[in-house]
Amino acid sequence: MTPSPEVHFWAVPDLTGLDFDPLLARLLHEEPVARVRLPHGEGHAWLVTRYEDVKFVSVDPRFSRQAVWGRSVTRLAPHFIPMDGAVGFADPPDHTRMRRVVAKAFGARALSALRARAQEAMDGLLDTLAEHGPPADLMEGVNRPFPLIMVSELMGVPPEDRPLMAHWSDTIISAAAGREASERAKEEMAAYFRTLIGAPCAPGSETLAAVLAEAVEEEVLSEHEAVGLAVLIQIGGAHAVRNNSANMVYALLTHPDQLARLRAEPALLPGAVDELLRYIPHRNAVGLSRIALEDVEVGGVVIPEGDPVYVSYLTANRDPSVFADPDTLDLGRPYNPHVAFGHGPHYCPGSALARMESEILVQSLWDRFPGLRLAVPTAEIRWQRGALIRGPETLPVSW
């Protein structure tokens, strides 16, 4: 009988800047299908790290998200981020039905209309930054408000309610806030969206709240499903883009050769954003697990029925069998099939919006402030602690 592999306790350190988790790096190269135990929950889970194995687990129906609900699977956060019954916990065909509704709000027409508004919002933020003069905190002045404005406009959340959204999102997404505070914030946010989705919409409104309300009225979605979708998209759209766009700015400021290349070749911008998405380890640990519905072989290892399985998109993006010199930031990388937005049915529905925001932010920032630079040594930048999505607490810059 083959002995069971070692269970690695994954303490998940608070890492600085763009540092890659040392355990993730080691497992990718030495034990690509491993067993791990995280700080919360019970038992162990399998962790899959290689690119092809990650894609396989992400699409194979024998691995279920729905089966996770109600189980105390080992995890980083003291609580589950999605609500019960939300799209994050759904499998096809329910998942497909929910995703189809959301796709309407993220369609080409809606994003085209948002692009002009995004540029207008960014120009306004940079005007304010310029008026106050250097030094300035980019997190406070740009990276925090910009994605919050955009996802709130998409959702139909009025400006006066956005600070509340920011507070709820920060509390829910933090591993350090504690289970009770996080669950209370999630309930309050859900109650807000229940009211917003139930409120009468202006005729022809294309906000996501209006799209969700229509789907509830036509019985395509239940109210509970619609609210769960709204909560997830609001949190992801504000929090994840905020931190990842700040990481992008930091990466460019600390890789002056790559920044100079981008400034000299503006046409590189879309590919540069994709390379930054690939390179930056944007989260701590892993997201939601899946449950094996039967014994399944992955990467030469049999994962037993009933065992939880995590995939790491971070390690998949550093797999040397797919990406040449994967630990190097190369804004001109010719081949970049990264999985920073996930893969398969749970691919991030807001990926096109996130890309658009990142392109506008990077281009506008250096167009307005060509001499942009860090205002303090890198060692003095404070990074968020106990966070699920990584990013700086402040990003002091001068120009």
C-alpha positions as CSV (number, residue, x, y, z in Angstrom):
1,M,0.0,0.0,0.0
2,T,1.4,3.4,-1.0
3,P,1.9,5.7,2.0
4,S,-0.1,8.9,2.1
5,P,1.9,12.0,1.2
6,E,2.9,14.4,3.9
7,V,0.5,17.1,4.9
8,H,2.2,20.5,4.7
9,F,0.9,23.1,7.2
10,W,0.6,26.3,5.1
11,A,0.8,29.2,7.5
12,V,0.5,31.7,4.7
13,P,2.9,34.5,5.6
14,D,2.1,38.2,5.1
15,L,4.4,38.8,2.2
16,T,6.1,42.0,1.0
17,G,5.4,43.5,-2.4
18,L,5.7,41.1,-5.2
19,D,7.4,38.3,-3.2
20,F,6.2,34.8,-4.2
21,D,5.0,32.4,-1.5
22,P,8.0,30.1,-0.9
23,L,5.8,27.0,-0.2
24,L,3.9,27.6,-3.4
25,A,7.1,27.9,-5.4
26,R,8.6,24.7,-3.7
27,L,5.5,22.6,-4.3
28,L,5.2,23.7,-8.0
29,H,8.7,22.4,-8.7
30,E,8.9,19.5,-6.2
31,E,5.4,18.2,-5.4
32,P,2.9,19.6,-7.9
33,V,-0.1,17.6,-6.4
34,A,0.4,17.9,-2.6
35,R,-1.7,17.8,0.6
36,V,-2.0,21.0,2.7
37,R,-3.6,22.3,5.8
38,L,-4.5,26.0,6.1
39,P,-5.1,28.1,9.3
40,H,-8.9,27.7,9.4
41,G,-11.4,24.8,8.9
42,E,-10.7,21.1,9.4
43,G,-8.6,18.4,7.9
44,H,-6.4,18.7,4.8
45,A,-6.9,19.5,1.1
46,W,-5.1,18.7,-2.1
47,L,-3.3,21.6,-3.7
48,V,-2.7,21.4,-7.5
49,T,-0.1,23.8,-8.8
50,R,1.0,22.9,-12.4
51,Y,-0.7,24.8,-15.3
52,E,-2.2,21.9,-17.2
53,D,-3.4,20.2,-13.9
54,V,-5.0,23.5,-12.7
55,K,-6.9,23.8,-16.0
56,F,-8.0,20.1,-15.8
57,V,-9.4,20.4,-12.3
58,S,-11.0,23.8,-13.2
59,V,-13.2,22.3,-15.9
60,D,-13.7,18.6,-15.0
61,P,-17.3,18.1,-13.7
62,R,-16.0,15.5,-11.2
63,F,-14.8,18.4,-9.1
64,S,-17.8,20.2,-7.5
65,R,-18.0,23.7,-5.9
66,Q,-21.5,23.0,-4.8
67,A,-20.4,20.1,-2.6
68,V,-18.2,22.4,-0.6
69,W,-21.1,24.2,1.0
70,G,-21.8,23.1,4.6
71,R,-18.3,21.5,5.0
72,S,-15.6,23.0,7.2
73,V,-12.9,22.6,4.5
74,T,-9.5,23.8,5.6
75,R,-9.0,27.4,4.3
76,L,-7.3,30.8,4.8
77,A,-10.2,32.9,5.9
78,P,-12.3,32.2,9.1
79,H,-15.4,32.4,6.9
80,F,-16.6,31.7,3.3
81,I,-16.6,34.9,1.2
82,P,-19.6,34.0,-1.1
83,M,-23.1,33.7,0.3
84,D,-24.8,30.3,0.4
85,G,-26.2,29.5,-3.0
86,A,-24.0,32.2,-4.7
87,V,-22.5,31.6,-8.1
88,G,-19.1,30.8,-6.5
89,F,-20.6,27.7,-5.0
90,A,-22.7,26.7,-8.1
91,D,-22.0,23.9,-10.6
92,P,-23.4,23.8,-14.2
93,P,-26.3,24.0,-15.2
94,D,-27.2,26.4,-12.3
95,H,-23.9,28.1,-12.7
96,T,-24.4,28.6,-16.4
97,R,-27.8,30.0,-15.9
98,M,-26.5,32.6,-13.4
99,R,-23.4,33.5,-15.5
100,R,-25.6,34.1,-18.6
101,V,-27.5,36.9,-16.7
102,V,-24.4,38.6,-15.6
103,A,-22.8,38.5,-19.1
104,K,-25.4,41.0,-20.3
105,A,-24.1,43.6,-17.9
106,F,-20.5,43.0,-19.0
107,G,-21.2,42.9,-22.7
108,A,-19.3,44.9,-25.3
109,R,-21.9,47.6,-25.5
110,A,-22.1,48.2,-21.8
111,L,-18.3,48.2,-21.5
112,S,-18.0,50.6,-24.4
113,A,-20.3,53.0,-22.6
114,L,-18.3,52.6,-19.4
115,R,-14.9,53.3,-21.0
116,A,-15.7,57.0,-21.6
117,R,-17.0,57.3,-18.0
118,A,-13.9,55.5,-16.7
119,Q,-11.5,57.9,-18.5
120,E,-13.6,60.8,-17.2
121,A,-13.4,59.5,-13.6
122,M,-9.7,58.9,-13.9
123,D,-9.0,62.4,-15.2
124,G,-11.0,63.9,-12.3
125,L,-8.9,61.9,-9.8
126,L,-5.7,62.9,-11.4
127,D,-6.8,66.6,-11.5
128,T,-7.3,66.4,-7.7
129,L,-3.9,64.7,-7.3
130,A,-2.2,67.4,-9.3
131,E,-4.0,70.2,-7.4
132,H,-2.7,68.9,-4.0
133,G,0.8,68.3,-5.4
134,P,3.4,65.8,-4.4
135,P,4.0,63.7,-2.4
136,A,0.7,61.8,-2.6
137,D,-0.7,58.5,-1.6
138,L,-1.9,56.7,-4.8
139,M,-4.0,54.2,-2.8
140,E,-6.1,57.0,-1.3
141,G,-6.1,59.3,-4.4
142,V,-6.5,56.8,-7.3
143,N,-6.3,53.1,-6.7
144,R,-9.0,52.9,-4.0
145,P,-11.6,55.3,-5.5
146,F,-11.3,54.5,-9.2
147,P,-12.5,50.8,-9.2
148,L,-15.0,51.6,-6.5
149,I,-16.5,54.3,-8.8
150,M,-16.6,52.0,-11.8
151,V,-18.1,48.9,-10.2
152,S,-20.6,51.1,-8.3
153,E,-21.7,52.8,-11.6
154,L,-22.0,49.4,-13.2
155,M,-24.0,48.1,-10.3
156,G,-26.2,51.2,-9.9
157,V,-25.0,52.1,-6.4
158,P,-25.3,55.9,-5.9
159,P,-22.2,58.0,-4.9
160,E,-23.4,58.6,-1.4
161,D,-23.5,54.9,-0.6
162,R,-20.0,54.1,-1.9
163,P,-18.1,54.6,1.4
164,L,-20.5,52.0,2.9
165,M,-19.7,49.6,0.1
166,A,-15.9,50.1,0.7
167,H,-16.3,49.4,4.4
168,W,-18.3,46.3,3.9
169,S,-16.0,45.0,1.2
170,D,-12.9,45.6,3.3
171,T,-14.4,43.7,6.3
172,I,-15.7,40.8,4.3
173,I,-12.5,40.2,2.3
174,S,-10.1,40.4,5.2
175,A,-8.9,37.3,7.0
176,A,-8.0,39.5,10.0
177,A,-11.4,41.1,10.6
178,G,-12.8,37.9,12.3
179,R,-15.7,35.7,11.4
180,E,-18.4,37.6,13.3
181,A,-17.6,41.0,11.8
182,S,-17.2,39.5,8.3
183,E,-20.5,37.7,8.4
184,R,-22.3,40.8,9.8
185,A,-20.9,42.9,6.9
186,K,-22.0,40.3,4.4
187,E,-25.6,40.3,5.8
188,E,-25.7,44.1,5.8
189,M,-24.4,44.2,2.2
190,A,-26.9,41.6,1.1
191,A,-29.8,43.5,2.7
192,Y,-28.7,46.6,0.8
193,F,-28.7,44.8,-2.5
194,R,-32.0,43.1,-1.7
195,T,-33.5,46.6,-1.5
196,L,-31.6,47.9,-4.5
197,I,-32.7,45.0,-6.7
198,G,-36.2,45.3,-5.5
199,A,-36.5,49.0,-6.2
200,P,-38.1,50.3,-9.4
201,C,-35.5,51.0,-12.1
202,A,-35.6,53.7,-14.7
203,P,-36.9,52.5,-18.1
204,G,-34.0,51.2,-20.3
205,S,-31.6,51.1,-17.3
206,E,-28.6,48.9,-18.0
207,T,-27.1,48.8,-14.5
208,L,-26.4,45.3,-13.1
209,A,-29.0,45.9,-10.4
210,A,-31.6,46.4,-13.2
211,V,-30.4,43.4,-15.1
212,L,-30.6,41.3,-11.9
213,A,-34.1,42.7,-11.1
214,E,-35.3,41.7,-14.5
215,A,-33.9,38.2,-14.1
216,V,-35.7,37.8,-10.8
217,E,-39.0,39.1,-12.3
218,E,-38.7,36.6,-15.2
219,E,-37.9,33.9,-12.7
220,V,-34.5,33.2,-14.3
221,L,-32.9,33.9,-10.9
222,S,-34.2,33.7,-7.4
223,E,-33.8,36.8,-5.3
224,H,-31.2,35.0,-3.2
225,E,-29.1,34.2,-6.2
226,A,-29.4,37.7,-7.6
227,V,-28.3,39.2,-4.3
228,G,-25.4,36.8,-4.0
229,L,-24.2,37.8,-7.5
230,A,-24.4,41.5,-6.6
231,V,-22.4,41.0,-3.4
232,L,-19.6,39.0,-5.2
233,I,-19.3,41.4,-8.1
234,Q,-19.3,44.5,-5.9
235,I,-16.6,43.1,-3.7
236,G,-14.4,41.8,-6.5
237,G,-14.8,44.8,-8.7
238,A,-13.8,47.3,-5.9
239,H,-11.3,45.3,-3.8
240,A,-9.5,43.0,-6.1
241,V,-8.9,45.7,-8.8
242,R,-7.9,48.3,-6.2
243,N,-5.1,46.1,-4.9
244,N,-4.0,44.5,-8.1
245,S,-3.8,47.9,-9.9
246,A,-1.7,49.2,-7.0
247,N,0.5,46.2,-7.4
248,M,0.9,47.0,-11.1
249,V,2.0,50.5,-10.4
250,Y,4.5,49.3,-7.8
251,A,5.8,46.6,-10.2
252,L,6.4,49.3,-12.9
253,L,8.0,51.7,-10.5
254,T,10.4,49.0,-9.2
255,H,11.2,47.6,-12.8
256,P,12.4,50.8,-14.4
257,D,13.7,49.0,-17.6
258,Q,10.2,47.6,-18.2
259,L,8.5,50.9,-17.5
260,A,10.9,52.7,-19.9
261,R,10.0,50.1,-22.6
262,L,6.3,50.6,-22.1
263,R,6.7,54.4,-22.3
264,A,8.7,54.0,-25.5
265,E,6.2,51.5,-27.0
266,P,2.7,52.5,-26.0
267,A,1.2,49.8,-28.2
268,L,2.5,47.3,-25.7
269,L,-0.1,48.4,-23.1
270,P,-2.7,45.6,-23.5
271,G,0.0,42.9,-23.5
272,A,1.8,44.7,-20.6
273,V,-1.3,44.6,-18.5
274,D,-1.7,40.8,-19.2
275,E,2.0,40.3,-18.2
276,L,1.5,42.2,-15.0
277,L,-1.6,40.1,-14.3
278,R,0.5,36.9,-14.8
279,Y,3.5,38.0,-12.8
280,I,1.9,39.6,-9.8
281,P,1.0,37.2,-7.0
282,H,-2.3,39.0,-6.4
283,R,-3.7,36.9,-3.6
284,N,-2.6,35.1,-0.5
285,A,-3.0,31.3,-0.5
286,V,-5.9,30.0,-2.7
287,G,-9.6,30.8,-3.3
288,L,-12.5,28.4,-3.1
289,S,-11.9,24.6,-3.1
290,R,-13.8,21.9,-5.0
291,I,-14.8,18.4,-3.8
292,A,-13.9,15.3,-5.8
293,L,-17.1,13.5,-6.5
294,E,-15.2,10.2,-7.3
295,D,-11.6,9.1,-7.3
296,V,-9.8,11.2,-10.0
297,E,-6.2,11.0,-11.1
298,V,-4.5,14.4,-11.4
299,G,-0.9,14.7,-12.4
300,G,-0.2,11.0,-11.6
301,V,-1.8,11.2,-8.2
302,V,-5.2,9.7,-7.3
303,I,-7.4,12.2,-5.4
304,P,-9.9,10.2,-3.4
305,E,-13.7,10.8,-3.6
306,G,-14.9,13.3,-1.0
307,D,-11.5,15.1,-0.7
308,P,-11.3,18.9,-1.1
309,V,-9.0,20.2,-3.9
310,Y,-7.6,23.6,-4.4
311,V,-6.0,25.0,-7.6
312,S,-3.3,27.7,-7.6
313,Y,-3.6,30.1,-10.5
314,L,-0.5,31.9,-9.1
315,T,1.7,28.8,-9.6
316,A,0.1,28.0,-12.9
317,N,1.2,31.4,-14.1
318,R,4.8,30.6,-13.1
319,D,4.9,27.1,-14.6
320,P,8.2,26.9,-16.6
321,S,6.7,24.4,-19.0
322,V,4.3,27.1,-20.3
323,F,6.1,30.4,-19.6
324,A,9.7,31.0,-20.6
325,D,11.7,32.5,-17.7
326,P,8.5,32.7,-15.6
327,D,9.9,34.6,-12.6
328,T,10.9,37.5,-14.9
329,L,8.5,40.4,-15.7
330,D,8.6,40.8,-19.5
331,L,6.1,43.3,-20.8
332,G,6.9,42.2,-24.4
333,R,6.2,38.5,-23.6
334,P,5.0,37.1,-27.0
335,Y,3.0,34.1,-25.6
336,N,1.0,34.6,-22.4
337,P,-2.0,32.3,-21.9
338,H,-2.2,33.3,-18.2
339,V,-5.0,32.2,-15.9
340,A,-5.0,35.2,-13.6
341,F,-8.8,35.5,-14.0
342,G,-9.3,31.8,-13.5
343,H,-10.3,29.2,-16.0
344,G,-13.4,27.3,-17.0
345,P,-16.9,27.9,-15.7
346,H,-15.7,30.1,-12.8
347,Y,-13.6,32.4,-15.0
348,C,-14.0,36.0,-13.6
349,P,-17.1,37.6,-15.3
350,G,-15.6,41.1,-14.7
351,S,-12.2,40.4,-16.4
352,A,-12.9,42.7,-19.4
353,L,-13.8,45.6,-17.0
354,A,-10.8,44.9,-14.8
355,R,-8.5,44.9,-17.9
356,M,-10.0,48.2,-19.2
357,E,-9.6,49.9,-15.8
358,S,-6.0,48.7,-15.5
359,E,-5.1,50.0,-19.0
360,I,-6.7,53.4,-18.3
361,L,-5.0,53.7,-14.9
362,V,-1.5,52.8,-16.1
363,Q,-1.7,54.9,-19.3
364,S,-3.3,58.0,-17.7
365,L,-1.0,58.0,-14.7
366,W,2.2,58.2,-16.7
367,D,0.7,60.5,-19.4
368,R,-0.1,63.0,-16.6
369,F,3.0,62.4,-14.4
370,P,5.9,61.2,-16.6
371,G,8.3,61.6,-13.7
372,L,6.2,59.4,-11.3
373,R,8.4,57.7,-8.7
374,L,8.1,56.2,-5.3
375,A,8.4,58.9,-2.6
376,V,9.9,56.5,0.0
377,P,12.4,53.6,-0.2
378,T,10.7,50.3,-1.0
379,A,11.5,49.0,2.5
380,E,9.2,51.7,4.0
381,I,6.1,50.7,2.1
382,R,3.6,48.9,4.3
383,W,1.7,46.0,2.9
384,Q,-1.7,44.8,4.1
385,R,-1.7,42.1,6.7
386,G,-4.2,39.3,7.0
387,A,-5.5,40.1,3.5
388,L,-6.9,37.6,1.1
389,I,-6.1,39.9,-1.9
390,R,-2.6,41.4,-1.6
391,G,-1.7,45.0,-1.9
392,P,0.0,48.0,-0.3
393,E,-1.7,49.9,2.6
394,T,-0.3,53.1,1.1
395,L,1.6,53.9,-2.1
396,P,3.5,57.2,-1.5
397,V,4.6,58.8,-4.8
398,S,6.2,62.0,-6.1
399,W,6.6,63.4,-9.6
